């Protein structure tokens, strides 16, 4: 975020690991699926590094704990259907908001920013979850991992938001918890801020190429305010 640069007019915010800790929900749904295959339950410590690359990769990674590649291919469709059924049944039941999320979203909105949520979570999971947790009213746009032909870390979802908002990427900041968010933002030429409390596939957030680490969305709003105050 450079002094004198053009003002930021919109924010694209990730969901899992950025606004909500959803690993407890993943634990319920994945173990429901595993039980149908007579597989032993797994804990959050195993699941957490797997989150963030989309449902397809998540299911394949979870099955790879027990099955070889051929067996995974053979049961994948059945396992995915089972997982989706279990997740929809418990969606939001154990997930919790991170500190400062509601306050941060309100602060970003009060700065006049347009807000979009871009997540790799399927849209059928993301939309009701945002509504359930009181987040939906903040967002003009929501794109899930299956809303567009490609998901993060591809820049397409971020570029689609820029086009929808009729804004140059240089006027948009992406906020997330993982390298997926940063790589997508860098490729789209948006700013990117990262939070330190999320998942990032089990790797330190300090390893991510971003424009800064913020402790909360409220801190992100303050950084945007400071950036915009230096606009030429």
Secondary structure as UniProt FT lines:
FT   TURN            3..4
FT   STRAND          10..13
FT   TURN            17..19
FT   STRAND          20..21
FT   HELIX           23..36
FT   TURN            37..38
FT   HELIX           44..48
FT   TURN            49..52
FT   HELIX           55..63
FT   TURN            64..66
FT   HELIX           69..90
FT   TURN            91..92
FT   STRAND          96..97
FT   TURN            99..100
FT   HELIX           101..110
FT   TURN            111..112
FT   STRAND          114..118
FT   HELIX           123..132
FT   TURN            133..134
FT   HELIX           136..138
FT   STRAND          141..143
FT   TURN            145..146
FT   TURN            152..153
FT   HELIX           156..165
FT   HELIX           169..171
FT   STRAND          172..176
FT   HELIX           179..188
FT   STRAND          191..195
FT   HELIX           200..202
FT   HELIX           205..207
FT   STRAND          213..214
FT   HELIX           217..229
//
